[in-house]
Amino acid sequence: MVCGPKSIGKSTFNRYLINLLLNHLPSVEYMECDIGQTEFTPPGCVSLSSITEPFLGPPFTHQQTPRKMVYYGQTSCEQDTERYIDVVKYVFNSYKKEVPLVINTMGWVKGEGLLLLTDMIRLLAPTHVVQMDVYDWKAMDPLTPEYVHLAPGLYTKGKQQGKSKQTNLSAAESWKRVHSSILRDMSILGYLGHLQPPHTGSVLPLHSFVPYQVPFNAVALRVIHTDVAPTNIMYAVNASWVGLCRIPDEIRCQNDGPVLLTQTPVCDCLGFGIVRGVEMEKKLYHVLTPVPPENLRQVNCLLLGNIAIPNCVLVSQEGIEGEIPYVTSEYNYNILGSGKLKQKKHFKKREYSYQCDYT
């Protein structure tokens, strides 16, 4: 398990370590727990990937389908740490322990973030913990066996851990960082690049691709990060980035209206898409996605999180005439309610059920 504050070099270390292991092993498992800076998927995911080939470039150059993935729906877990732990447990249970596993963690190591990291060490029980830091370990306490054994976690008490070795390394040379939001946008664009046909001389605009038509009653729908009134749910879903997921229960609805989940499920995510349109008369979602049809047949749930479509997708597409929907340059951030709302949710037992919208 590799841990440390933001922008310390965890991803670079993970790439080096995995590529080094691939010189001696046919494959290495990689578990991504940093939902803000994901390596092989768009942002907002906890995933488990089987790596068989070296990877050298930034994340947007090697987007791939993981062996197991859950869409958390946000780039930070501060709002709901309990669900984050549930998601990590769910993904980790798919690890078969036949090959080495490299675990990447978030850069949130202050306050509750350090408590959560302590919980994850106890939960995942890694054989080695690599702690990266600079300036004489000032960003966080050294995660020695004694510290992990005695320090309280966010949800756990102290528990005996395996041996670990603490090694202080010299600080890395300064380098020019790319802002994390730009890296997240580039990962999404890299994922959408799978829509492009091979060996074409130019990049085709997204509106030139034919979307899939999905009946309202074929998939359940859930907004992860906030509460949305059923009467406004379609406004939220239209022109949004959604996780294409599979829940174990059958979708049951007596009419052709949208099926709304009352709780967020911890379930497999098979890929992502853009809801290009919502056709109310025919009760259809129009979804643009690179997920192959054989996998789409398993999708029965759309999860909408706090991951936005990159601005360039909305404003820089060629061949669009007139005003662009959902885009404005006249926005007053001083209006009450116009800013982002941050709140922490601590749910009790996580059960979910269906309700049909008859409006």
C-alpha positions in Angstrom: 0.0 0.0 0.0 1.4 3.4 -1.0 0.2 6.4 0.9 1.2 10.1 1.4 -0.1 13.6 0.8 -1.3 15.0 -2.5 1.2 15.5 -5.3 4.0 13.6 -3.5 4.6 11.2 -6.3 2.5 8.1 -5.4 1.3 7.5 -8.9 4.8 7.7 -10.3 6.1 5.3 -7.7 3.2 2.9 -8.4 4.1 2.9 -12.2 7.7 2.2 -11.5 6.9 -0.5 -9.0 4.4 -2.3 -11.2 6.6 -2.1 -14.3 9.5 -3.5 -12.2 7.3 -6.4 -11.0 6.2 -7.1 -14.6 9.8 -7.9 -15.5 9.5 -11.0 -13.3 5.8 -11.7 -13.2 3.1 -12.2 -15.9 0.7 -9.9 -14.2 0.2 -7.6 -11.2 -3.1 -6.5 -9.5 -3.6 -2.8 -9.0 -6.3 -1.4 -6.6 -7.2 2.2 -7.1 -8.5 3.9 -3.9 -7.7 7.5 -4.9 -11.1 8.5 -6.4 -9.7 12.0 -7.2 -6.7 10.9 -9.3 -7.5 7.5 -10.9 -5.0 5.7 -13.0 -7.0 3.4 -15.4 -10.5 4.8 -15.2 -12.3 8.1 -15.2 -12.4 9.9 -11.9 -14.7 9.0 -9.0 -14.0 5.2 -9.1 -12.6 2.5 -6.8 -11.3 -0.2 -9.1 -9.2 -3.4 -9.2 -7.2 -3.9 -12.5 -5.1 -6.7 -13.7 -1.9 -5.3 -15.3 -0.1 -7.4 -17.9 1.8 -4.7 -19.8 4.1 -1.8 -18.7 2.5 1.6 -18.6 4.5 4.8 -18.8 2.3 7.7 -19.7 -0.2 9.7 -17.7 -3.6 8.2 -17.0 -5.5 9.5 -20.0 -3.1 7.4 -22.3 -4.1 4.0 -20.8 -7.7 4.1 -19.9 -9.0 0.5 -19.7 -11.8 -1.7 -18.3 -10.9 -2.9 -14.8 -11.6 -6.4 -13.5 -13.9 -4.9 -10.8 -15.0 -1.2 -10.5 -17.5 0.7 -8.4 -18.5 4.3 -9.2 -18.3 6.3 -6.0 -19.4 9.4 -8.0 -17.2 12.1 -6.3 -13.6 13.1 -6.3 -13.5 13.2 -2.5 -15.0 10.9 0.1 -15.3 13.5 2.8 -19.1 13.7 2.3 -19.7 10.1 3.0 -16.7 8.1 4.4 -18.8 5.2 5.4 -19.9 4.4 1.9 -16.3 4.8 0.7 -15.3 2.1 3.2 -18.1 -0.1 1.9 -17.0 0.4 -1.7 -13.3 -0.4 -0.8 -14.4 -3.6 0.9 -16.6 -4.6 -2.0 -13.8 -4.1 -4.6 -11.1 -5.7 -2.4 -13.1 -8.9 -2.0 -12.5 -9.6 -5.7 -8.8 -9.9 -5.1 -7.8 -13.5 -5.4 -4.3 -13.2 -3.7 -2.6 -15.2 -6.5 -0.5 -12.3 -7.7 1.0 -9.2 -5.9 -1.4 -6.4 -5.2 -0.4 -2.7 -5.3 -2.8 -0.4 -3.5 -3.0 3.4 -4.2 -4.5 5.6 -1.6 -5.9 9.2 -1.5 -3.8 12.2 -0.6 -6.2 13.2 2.2 -4.0 12.6 5.2 -5.0 15.3 7.6 -7.6 15.0 10.4 -10.3 12.5 9.5 -8.3 11.6 6.4 -5.5 10.1 8.5 -8.1 8.2 10.6 -9.6 6.8 7.5 -6.2 5.8 6.2 -5.6 4.0 9.4 -8.9 2.1 9.0 -7.8 1.1 5.4 -4.5 -0.3 6.6 -6.4 -2.4 9.2 -9.0 -3.4 6.6 -6.7 -4.4 3.8 -3.8 -5.6 5.9 -1.0 -4.9 3.4 2.3 -6.7 3.9 4.2 -3.5 3.1 3.2 0.2 3.7 5.1 2.7 1.7 4.7 6.2 3.2 5.9 9.1 1.0 6.6 12.5 2.5 9.0 15.3 2.5 10.4 17.8 5.0 11.0 15.4 7.9 7.6 13.8 8.0 5.7 16.9 8.7 2.7 16.3 6.5 1.5 13.3 8.5 2.6 11.1 11.4 4.9 8.1 10.5 2.8 5.1 10.0 4.9 2.8 12.2 3.6 -0.5 13.5 3.2 1.0 16.9 1.2 4.0 15.5 -1.1 1.8 13.5 -1.6 -0.5 16.5 -2.4 2.3 19.0 -3.9 5.1 17.1 -7.7 5.3 16.7 -9.2 5.1 13.3 -12.4 6.7 12.0 -14.4 3.4 12.4 -12.0 1.0 14.0 -9.9 0.6 17.1 -6.2 -0.5 17.2 -5.3 -3.8 15.7 -2.0 -5.7 15.5 -0.4 -5.3 12.1 2.4 -7.0 10.2 6.0 -5.7 10.3 6.9 -2.7 8.2 10.0 -0.7 7.6 10.3 3.0 7.7 12.9 4.6 5.4 13.4 8.3 5.0 14.3 9.2 1.4 15.5 12.5 0.2 12.9 14.9 -1.2 12.2 14.6 -4.9 13.2 17.3 -7.2 10.7 20.0 -7.9 8.6 19.6 -11.0 5.9 21.4 -12.7 2.5 20.1 -11.7 -0.6 19.9 -13.8 -3.7 20.9 -11.8 -5.7 17.8 -10.6 -8.9 19.0 -12.3 -7.2 19.1 -15.6 -5.9 15.6 -15.1 -9.4 14.4 -14.3 -10.8 16.0 -17.4 -8.1 14.4 -19.5 -8.9 11.0 -18.1 -12.5 11.5 -19.1 -11.5 12.6 -22.6 -9.1 9.6 -22.9 -12.0 7.4 -22.0 -14.3 9.0 -24.6 -11.5 8.5 -27.1 -12.5 4.9 -27.3 -15.6 6.1 -29.3 -13.3 7.3 -32.1 -12.9 4.8 -35.0 -9.3 3.6 -35.5 -7.0 5.0 -38.2 -9.0 8.2 -38.9 -7.2 11.4 -39.8 -9.3 13.7 -37.6 -11.2 13.5 -34.4 -15.0 13.2 -34.9 -17.3 15.4 -32.8 -19.3 13.5 -30.2 -22.6 14.6 -31.7 -21.8 12.7 -34.8 -22.1 9.3 -33.0 -25.4 7.5 -32.7 -26.4 7.1 -29.0 -28.1 4.1 -27.5 -31.8 4.3 -26.7 -32.6 3.1 -23.2 -36.2 2.8 -22.0 -37.0 4.5 -18.7 -38.2 1.3 -17.1 -35.2 -0.7 -18.2 -32.8 0.9 -15.7 -32.9 2.3 -12.2 -31.7 5.8 -11.6 -29.9 7.3 -8.6 -28.2 10.7 -8.0 -25.3 9.9 -5.6 -24.1 13.1 -4.2 -27.2 15.1 -3.4 -31.0 14.9 -3.0 -33.0 15.7 -6.1 -36.8 16.0 -6.2 -38.4 13.4 -8.6 -39.9 16.2 -10.6 -36.5 17.6 -11.3 -34.6 14.4 -11.8 -34.6 14.5 -15.6 -33.2 18.0 -15.6 -30.3 16.7 -13.5 -29.7 13.6 -15.7 -29.8 15.3 -19.1 -26.4 16.2 -20.4 -24.7 14.5 -17.5 -21.9 11.9 -17.0 -23.3 8.7 -15.6 -21.9 5.3 -14.4 -23.4 2.3 -16.2 -23.9 -0.1 -13.4 -25.3 -3.6 -12.6 -27.3 -4.2 -9.5 -28.3 -7.7 -8.5 -32.0 -7.1 -8.1 -34.5 -7.1 -11.0 -35.9 -3.8 -12.0 -39.6 -3.8 -11.2 -41.9 -1.0 -12.2 -45.6 -1.2 -13.2 -45.5 1.7 -15.5 -43.1 3.1 -18.1 -41.9 6.0 -15.9 -38.3 6.3 -14.5 -37.3 3.9 -11.7 -35.7 5.8 -8.9 -33.5 4.2 -6.2 -34.0 5.5 -2.7 -30.5 4.5 -1.6 -27.1 4.4 -3.4 -26.1 0.8 -4.0 -22.6 -0.6 -3.8 -22.5 -2.4 -7.2 -20.4 -3.2 -10.2 -19.8 -0.4 -12.7 -19.3 -1.6 -16.2 -18.4 1.7 -17.8 -19.5 5.3 -18.3 -21.6 7.3 -20.7 -23.0 10.7 -21.5 -26.8 11.2 -21.4 -27.1 13.1 -24.6 -30.8 13.6 -24.3 -34.0 12.6 -22.5 -37.1 11.9 -24.6 -40.1 12.3 -22.3 -42.8 11.4 -24.9 -41.2 8.1 -25.8 -39.7 7.5 -22.3 -36.2 7.1 -23.5 -32.7 8.0 -22.4 -30.2 8.7 -25.2 -26.8 7.5 -23.9 -23.5 7.8 -25.7 -20.9 5.3 -24.5 -17.9 3.2 -25.7 -19.0 0.2 -23.7 -19.6 -2.7 -26.1 -23.2 -4.0 -26.6 -22.5 -7.3 -24.9 -21.6 -5.5 -21.7 -24.4 -3.0 -22.0 -27.0 -5.8 -21.9 -26.0 -6.3 -18.3 -26.5 -2.6 -17.3 -29.7 -2.0 -15.3 -28.7 1.1 -13.2 -27.5 4.6 -14.0 -25.6 6.4 -11.3 -25.2 10.2 -11.5 -22.4 11.6 -9.4 -20.6 14.9 -8.9 -18.3 14.3 -11.9 -18.9 16.9 -14.6 -18.4 16.5 -18.3 -15.3 18.5 -19.3 -16.2 22.0 -20.6 -14.5 21.5 -23.9 -16.9 18.7 -24.7 -19.8 21.1 -24.4 -18.3 24.2 -26.0 -15.7 23.0 -28.4 -17.6 20.5 -30.6 -17.5 21.3 -34.3 -20.6 21.5 -36.4 -22.9 23.0 -33.7 -25.1 25.9 -34.8 -27.0 28.3 -32.5 -27.0 28.4 -28.7 -25.4 25.4 -26.8 -27.8 23.8 -24.3 -26.8 23.9 -20.6 -24.1 26.4 -21.3 -24.1 30.1 -20.3 -21.6 32.9 -19.9 -24.0 35.0 -17.8 -23.8 33.5 -14.3 -23.8 35.4 -11.0 -22.0 33.4 -8.3 -23.3 35.9 -5.7 -26.8 34.6 -6.1 -27.9 32.7 -3.0 -27.6 28.9 -3.6 -25.4 29.3 -6.7 -22.3 27.9 -5.0 -21.4 24.2 -4.3 -23.0 22.7 -1.3 -20.8 20.6 0.9 -22.3 18.3 3.5 -21.3 15.1 5.3 -23.7 12.3 5.1 -23.5 9.5 7.7 -26.1 6.9 6.6 -27.2 4.1 8.8 -27.8 0.7 7.3 -27.4 0.9 3.6 -30.4 -0.7 2.0 -31.9 0.4 -1.3 -35.3 -0.1 -2.8 -37.2 1.0 -5.9 -39.9 3.6 -6.3 -41.6 4.5 -9.5 -42.2 8.0 -10.5 -45.9 8.4 -11.6 -45.7 12.1 -12.2 
